[in-house]
Amino acid sequence: MITLRYYPYQLNFKYPFAMAAGRRESTPVVYVELEYEGLIGYGEAALPGYLPETQTSVIDFLKKLDTKEFTGLPEIENALDYIFAVAPGNFAAKAAVDMALHDLSGKTLNQPCYTLWNLDKNNCPKTTFTIGIDSPEMILKKLDEAKDFNLLKVKLDGKNDKQIIETIRTATDKSICVDVNQGWKEKEMALDIIYWLKDKGTVFVEQPLNKNRLEDAQWLKEKSPLPLIADEAVQAFDDIEKIKDAYHGINIKLMKCGGLREAMKMIRHAKKLSIKVMLGCMSESSCGVSAAAQLAPLADWTDLDGPLLITNDPFNGITYRNGKIILNDLPGTGVIKIKAGTET
């Protein structure tokens, strides 16, 4: 019999984090633990305020689960089928349980999850270091903390974009990618600044326009000198077909799609369509990011720097070296709990 526990937690940023969707100093999360015969699998639901799920909604979903349905370890397909049938939506909550099940399954087999998919941990691509919207002084301070990373992810919102990029270029010539979070309003303006960004050493542009403006995004894709990556426009598997003509790539996040199993489905389908894959995260601890990182060898880019942006990570997991993720050899998703929570 598997025992389910869960508890709320608050992740605190090192610096206030600003993007087109707003500014915040922390992110609420809910941690999930699944215990079986002395082994514990860990999962995380990260809940930024611009998304619909909350700690209350996640806990309400978890209360609906009957762990008697979690049968057949180390195989977990039936358990995952059950979780997705309990209620629609609730993708972050489902992702937390999915992570915990994968972690527990790997621990049962005494293997890291990436080996269960026959992936080579040495094939992880570059990961980004995120620079939120801020004053020139703070941007330069954050750049100093990003000195070991070779790809910078810069948040823009259509207001002081050129100033932000010019500030960065006074300090470094490292490659950048920009994340607009739907912040640009007009496609023509977007195209103009994309040409300017290309000259400034930009690799790609993430979610330049509102997620619902697919015709404008398709127009922009046809003319853009840089790849366009869908984030808010792609939540789950079914969205890939809807946006395939409007973007060159997709940002897959476990919190959006519901976990590792769904992310793997999305990666495989994207590759069939020759769509680039970025593995991303919300503001998450090492628990959620280490789970997502198990799929990193399949990605073209990763944006898995969540643990580097917070001050109170309750887990150890992946590490970083020369701008790349280093997967450890621990079984499951490779996380170790280092701070106790209040389990329910």
N, C-alpha and C positions, 0 to 999 in steps of 0.2 A: 504494500500500500504506500502510495506517495503522499507525503504531507505537504500542504501548501501554506506558506507564510508570506506576509507582505507588510510593508511599512512605508509611510511617506518620508520624504527627505527634501532638503532645499540645497541646491548647488549655488554657491556664491562665486561670481566672477571676480577675477583680479582687478579688472577695470569695468566701469559701466559699459555695457555692450550696446552699440547703436547700429541700426540698419534701417532700410526704408520702412519696415513695419513698425518701428518704434525703438525705444531705449529701455533697458532694464538692467538691474543689478544682480538678479538671481533667477533661477529656473526651478520650479517645483518638479520633483520626480517621485515615482513610486518604485521601490525595489521588490522583487519577487524572489522567493526561495522555494525550491522543490527538493525535499529530502527523501532519499530512498536508501535503505540499508546502510546508513551512516555516511552516504555521499550527498552533497548538496549542490544543486544547480542554481545559478544566479541569473536574474534578468532585470532589465530596467525599462521603465516607461518614462521618457522625458517629455515635459509638457509646457513648452513655451506658450505665452499668453495669446499669441495670434492664431493658435490652433484650437479646435473645439474641445478637446479632451482636457479634463482636470483631474486632480488627485481624487476627488469625490467620484467622478465617473469611472475612473480606473478601478477603484476599490469596489464600487457597486458591481462592475463587471466580474471582478475576481470572486466576489461573494456568490455569484451564480454558478461557478464551476464546481463540478463534482469530480474529485480526483479519482474516484473509482473508474472513471472513463480513461484514465491515464494508464493504460495497460501495455504490456509488451516491450518493456525496455530490453535492449537498447533501441529497438525500432520505435519510432515516435510518430509515424504517419497517421495512425488512427487517432492518437491524442490531438494532433494538429487539426485533423478533419473535424473532430469534436469541438475544439475551441472556436473554429471559424463558423460553426453552425449555431453556437449559443446565442449570438446576437449580431446584427449588422454593425458596420463601422467599428469603433473601439480599436483602431489599428495599433495605437501605442500600447494599449493593454495587452493585445494579442501578441505584439512583438516581445513584450517582457516575458510572457509565458513561453513563447517559442524559443527565446534565448535560453531560458532556464532549462527547458527540455533538451535542447541541443547540448548545453553544458553538462547536464546530467548524463545524457547518452554517451558523450565522449568520455566522461569519467568512468562510466560503467565498462567501457571498452578499453580504458586506460590509453586513449589516443587523443591528440588534438583534433578539433573539428576539421581543420583544413586537410588533414590526412584522410579523413573519411570521404572527401571529394577528390582525393588524389591530386591535391594542389601542392605546388612547390613554394614553401615559405620564402625562398630567396627571390621570387619573381614579383615581389610587391613594387608597384610604381612609386614615383614621388608622391608625397602628400603635401598638402598646402598648410601654411600658417596664416590664420585669418587676422586681418586688420580691420576692425570695425570703424565706422564713421566717427571722426574725432577731430580735435584741433590739430594744427600742424605740430605743435610741441608733443602732444601725446602720441601722434602717429610715429614720430621719430623715436620716441621711447619704446613703442611696441616693436618697431623695426629692429632695435637692438636685441630684443628678446627673440627675434626670429632669425638671428645670425646663422643658426645651423640649418636653416631651411632654404632650399633653392627655388621654391615656387610659392609666391605670396598670393593669398586670396583677399582681394580688396573690396570692401563693401562700398557701393555707390547708391545714390538716390535721386540723381538729376538736379541737385542743388549746387554743390561745390565740387563736382566731380573732377574738373580739371585741376583745381587747386590741390585736391588730395593726391592725384597722380603726380603732379609736379613736385609736391613735397617729398613723395617717395623717391622720385628720380634725383633729387638732390643728395640722397643718401646711398642709393644702391641702383645697380643696373640689372638686378635679378629679374627673372621672368615673373610676370604677374598674370593672374586671371581676375576678372571682375565679376562681382555678384550684385545685380541690380535689384533683386527681390521685387520685380514688377514696378520699379520706381520710375522708369521713363514713360512719358505720356504719349509721345508722338513717334511714329515709325520713322519719319524723315529725320527728326532730330537724333533718333537712335542710330540711324545709319551714319550720319555725319560724325557722331562721337566715336562710333566703332572704327571708322577710318583713322581718326585721330589716335585712338587707343592702339591701333595696330602699329603706328609709327613709334609708340611709346613702349613697345616690347610686350604687348599683351598676347596671351596664348588663346584664350577663349572668353566669351561673354555668357554669363549665366542669367537666365530669366530676365531679359531686358524689358519686356512688356507685360501687361496684365495677362494672366493665364488664360482668360477667356477670349482673347483677341487672336484666334488662330490664323485668320486670313492675313492680318497684319504681320504676324510672326512668319508666315510662309513668304510674304513679300520681302521681309527683311532677310530671311534665310537665302533667298535667291540672289540677293545683292551684297550680302555681308562678306567682307574679306576675312572674317574670323569665324570659327565655329560657334554656334549658338547652342547652349545647353539648357534643357528644360528642367526646372525644379518644381515650383508650385504647380506647373501645368501637368506634371506626372506624379500621381500619388501611388497608384497600384498597377497591376499587370494590364488591365483592360485599357488604361490610358495610353499605352504605347502606340497602339494602332491609330488612336485619335490624333496624335501629334507627330507621327512619323514624317510627314511632309513639311513640318514647320520648324524642326530643330535637327541639328546634327548629332546631338547626344542627349543623355538623360542623367539626372542625379538621383540615384536610388538611395533611400534612407529607410532603415528598418522601421522607424517610427511611423513612416507614411504608409508602408506597404503591409506591415504586419509580421515582420520577422525574417529570419534567414531563409526559410523554405521559399517564401514568396519572392524574396530578393534574388534567389538563384533562378527561379522561373523567369524573372524579368531580365536578368543578365543573358540567359540563353536565348530568349526571344529577341532581345536587342541585337545580339551578335548575328542572328539569322538575317536581320534587316540591315546590317552594316551600320548600326547606330552605336556611337561611342558611349562608353559607360564610365560614370563617375560614381564612386561610393562615398556617400556623405553621412553627416550626422547632425542632430540637433545639438544643443548645449547639453552634452552628456558626460558622464564620468567614464572611467576606464571599464566599467562593467559593460555598458552598451557599445562603446567604441571597440573594445576587444572582440566582442561578438561579431560586429560588422567586419572587422579586419580579417576574420577567417576567410572572407571571400576576396580579399584584396588582390591576390594573384590573378584574378580574372578581370580586373578593372584597368582602364586606360589611365585614370587618375584617381586619387583618393583625397577626400577632405575630411580627415579623421583626427583633428587636432583638439577635440573637445576637452580632454583632460588637461591640456596645457593652458587653458583659459580660465580655469577655476582654482579655488584655494582650498577646497575641502573634499577632495576625492576620497570616497570611502573604500576604494579598491585599488589594488595593483593589477596591472595587466600588460598590455603592449608597451614597448618603449620605442624611442626614436633615435636614429643615427644618420647623420648626413642627409637629413631631409626625407628619410624613408622610414616606414614602419618596420619594426623588428618584432616578428611573432616569436613567442617563446615555445618551449616544448612541453608545457604543462597540458594535461588532458582537458578535454572540453574546450571552452572558449579561452582558457588560460588566465582566468581571473582569480585573485585571492582577496577575500574580504579582510580589511584592516581596521575598520571602525564598526562598532556595533550600532544597530538601529533599534527601534522599538517594534519588534515583530507583532503581528496580529494573527 
